[in-house]
Amino acid sequence: MVAIIVGLVLLALGVWAALPLAFPMGLNWLPQIIAVIQGGAPILAALLGLLAILVGIADIKDAMAAKKEAEEAEKQSK
């Protein structure tokens, strides 16, 4: 329950910070928020690409290990 309340308060503060100055006591941080998102998007894309490569390598290793185990099981059954 506390986590939901804290989440709602932080969400309200985030929305309030992005509101323009014409709104009562708005902080007008929207341009800075957009700049952070624009600057962080390439970094996030690079990290997600690296993660995808690592997952792909792990998948290939798992497939090779499964194939090896299947071959060994087939040899033992004969």
Backbone as a ProteinNet text record, in pm:
[ID]
protein_1_A
[PRIMARY]
MVAIIVGLVLLALGVWAALPLAFPMGLNWLPQIIAVIQGGAPILAALLGLLAILVGIADIKDAMAAKKEAEEAEKQSK
[TERTIARY]
82.6	0	87	193.7	282.4	350	388.2	454.4	361.7	234.6	138.7	125.3	117.5	104.5	229.9	346.6	472.2	479.4	439.8	439.1	347.8	230.6	136.7	189.9	251.5	308.2	421.5	510.8	621.4	571.8	467.1	408.3	351.1	281.7	225.4	336.1	444.1	555.5	621.1	633.6	691.2	606.5	476.2	385.3	389.6	390	394.4	523.1	635.4	762.8	763.7	689.8	689.1	588.8	503.1	401.4	465.2	406.4	462.6	444.4	517.3	511.6	375	296.6	164.4	73.5	97.6	22.6	69.5	-18.5	22.9	146.1	252.5	379.5	438.2	412.6	474.2	624.2	703	848.3	899	817.6	853.6	983.8	997.7	1116.1	1100.9	993.6	970.2	1084.6	1140.2	1252.7	1374.1	1402.7	1514	1483.8	1359.1	1319.8	1336.4	1294.9	1308.7	1456	1539.1	1683	1745.7	1705.8	1758.6	1715.2	1590.9	1541.4	1615.6	1635.2	1706.7	1851.5	1914.6	2053.1	2066.8	1965.4	1971.6	1928.5	1853.6	1802.9	1914.7	2018.6	2126	2200.4	2220.4	2287.9	2202.5	2073	1982.4	1980.1	1979.2	1979.4	2107	2220.9	2348	2348.6	2300.1	2296.9	2200	2085.8	1991.7	2047.9	2121.8	2187.5	2290.7	2369.9	2468.5	2400.1	2292	2216.5	2162.7	2112.3	2060.3	2170.9	2290.4	2403.4	2438.5	2444.5	2477	2372.5	2246.1	2139.1	2149.5	2181	2197.9	2312.5	2424.8	2539.1	2502	2433	2390.9	2295.1	2207.7	2113	2186.2	2286.2	2364.6	2438.3	2497.4	2567.9	2472.1	2351.8	2252.7	2210.1	2192.3	2152.6	2262.6	2387.7	2499	2508.3	2488.3	2492.6	2377.6	2258.8	2143.6	2165.9	2224.3	2252.4	2354.9	2455.8	2559	2499.1	2412.7	2347.4	2257.5	2187.7	2100.7	2182.4	2297.1	2383.6	2438.7	2478.4	2528.9	2420	2299.2	2186.1	2156	2167.2	2141.6	2247.6	2373.5	2480.5	2463.6	2419.3	2400.9	2282	2181.4	2062.2	2088	2194.5	2222.5	2294.1
-119.8	0	126	122.1	237.1	260.4	152.4	165.4	230.7	199.3	259	408.3	445.8	586.9	663.9	608.3	673.4	685.3	581.2	584.4	692.2	704.7	807.8	948.3	967.7	1098.8	1133.4	1037.4	1063	1086.9	1015.8	1037.8	1179.1	1221.9	1357.6	1462.5	1440.5	1535.2	1540.6	1427.4	1424.4	1498.8	1480.3	1551.4	1700.6	1736.4	1877.1	1944.4	1872.1	1929.8	1956.5	1879.4	1896.5	2001.3	2046.6	2144.4	2279	2353.8	2485.8	2584.2	2694	2795.2	2861.8	2862.4	2923.5	2851.1	2722.8	2646.8	2696	2701.6	2752.6	2681.1	2756.4	2709.6	2590	2579.9	2473.9	2499.6	2394.4	2410.3	2423.4	2383.4	2392.6	2318	2197.7	2116.1	2028.7	2043.4	1956.6	1960	2076.4	2074.3	1995.4	2007.3	1932.9	1782.6	1748.5	1607.2	1546.7	1620	1571.1	1558.2	1651.6	1644.6	1520.9	1490.1	1370.9	1244.5	1240.8	1123.7	1110.1	1220.7	1217	1173.8	1218.5	1180.1	1036.8	989.6	854.1	746.3	780.9	680.4	605.4	672.2	595.7	503.7	549.9	467.3	345.6	367.3	256	157.6	208.6	121.3	38.4	98.6	25.1	-83.6	-51.8	-150.3	-264.7	-232.2	-337	-423.6	-363.8	-441	-536.1	-487.7	-573	-687.1	-656.4	-760.2	-864.5	-820.2	-913.6	-1003.7	-949	-1030.7	-1135.5	-1094.2	-1188.7	-1298.8	-1263.2	-1362.8	-1458.4	-1405.1	-1489.3	-1587.3	-1541.5	-1630.6	-1739.3	-1702.3	-1801.3	-1902.7	-1857.6	-1947.2	-2046.3	-1998.2	-2087.8	-2191.2	-2147	-2240.6	-2344.9	-2302.6	-2396.7	-2497.2	-2449.9	-2540.2	-2642.4	-2597.8	-2690.8	-2793.6	-2749.5	-2841.3	-2940.6	-2896.2	-2985.4	-3088.1	-3045.9	-3137.8	-3242	-3199.3	-3291.6	-3391.5	-3346.3	-3436.3	-3535.8	-3489.6	-3580.2	-3687.3	-3648.5	-3745.4	-3846.9	-3800.4	-3891.6	-3985.8	-3934.9	-4018.9	-4122.6	-4086.6	-4180.3	-4289.3	-4252.6	-4351.1	-4449.2	-4399.6	-4484.5	-4577.5	-4538.1	-4621.2	-4736.6	-4729.1	-4834.8	-4949.4
0	0	0	78.6	86.5	-49.1	-115.3	-245.3	-347.6	-343.9	-436.8	-409.9	-284	-247.9	-289.7	-261	-299.8	-451.6	-522.4	-668.4	-722.9	-667.4	-712.2	-685.1	-568.3	-535	-631.2	-658.9	-750.7	-892.5	-932.9	-1064.9	-1074.2	-970.8	-970	-973.8	-900.7	-902.1	-1040.5	-1105.7	-1239.9	-1340.8	-1333.4	-1424.2	-1394	-1268.2	-1228	-1277.1	-1271.3	-1314.3	-1464.5	-1541.5	-1686.8	-1733.4	-1645.6	-1685.1	-1716.6	-1808.2	-1842.1	-1727.2	-1736.1	-1629.9	-1620.2	-1728.1	-1725.5	-1626.3	-1608.3	-1508	-1371.2	-1274.2	-1142	-1087.6	-1078.9	-1022.4	-1097.5	-1226.6	-1305.7	-1319.6	-1332.7	-1341.6	-1484.7	-1581.7	-1723.6	-1754.1	-1702.5	-1727.3	-1850.9	-1925	-2040.2	-2141.5	-2176.9	-2271.7	-2219.8	-2091	-2032.7	-2028.3	-2001.3	-1998.9	-2137.8	-2239.8	-2377.6	-2415.1	-2371.6	-2401.2	-2336.6	-2214.9	-2147.1	-2220.3	-2262.8	-2336	-2468.7	-2539.4	-2667.1	-2647.9	-2542.2	-2516.6	-2467.1	-2398	-2342.8	-2439	-2541.7	-2636.1	-2708.3	-2760.3	-2825.4	-2728.2	-2606.5	-2506.8	-2474.3	-2456.1	-2429.3	-2546	-2668.2	-2785.7	-2791.2	-2760.3	-2760.8	-2653.5	-2535.2	-2427.5	-2458.8	-2518.1	-2556.4	-2668.3	-2760.1	-2864.7	-2807.1	-2712.3	-2645.6	-2571.7	-2504.9	-2434.8	-2532.2	-2647	-2747.3	-2799.7	-2820.2	-2865.1	-2760.4	-2633.8	-2526.8	-2514.1	-2527.5	-2521.5	-2640.5	-2757.8	-2875.8	-2859.7	-2804.4	-2781.2	-2682.2	-2574.1	-2475.4	-2536.8	-2624.5	-2691	-2780.6	-2853.5	-2939.6	-2855.2	-2744.3	-2656.1	-2599.7	-2559.5	-2507.3	-2613.9	-2735.8	-2845	-2872.4	-2869.6	-2892.1	-2779.7	-2655.1	-2541.6	-2548.4	-2586.4	-2596.8	-2707.3	-2817.6	-2927.2	-2884.3	-2811.2	-2762.1	-2664.5	-2574.8	-2480.1	-2550.9	-2654.8	-2729.9	-2801.3	-2856.8	-2922.7	-2823.6	-2703.6	-2601.6	-2552.7	-2536.4	-2493.8	-2600	-2727.7	-2837.2	-2839.2	-2813.7	-2811.6	-2695.7	-2581.9	-2463.5	-2480.9	-2554.9	-2572.3	-2669.1	-2747.6	-2845.6	-2784.7
[MASK]
++++++++++++++++++++++++++++++++++++++++++++++++++++++++++++++++++++++++++++++

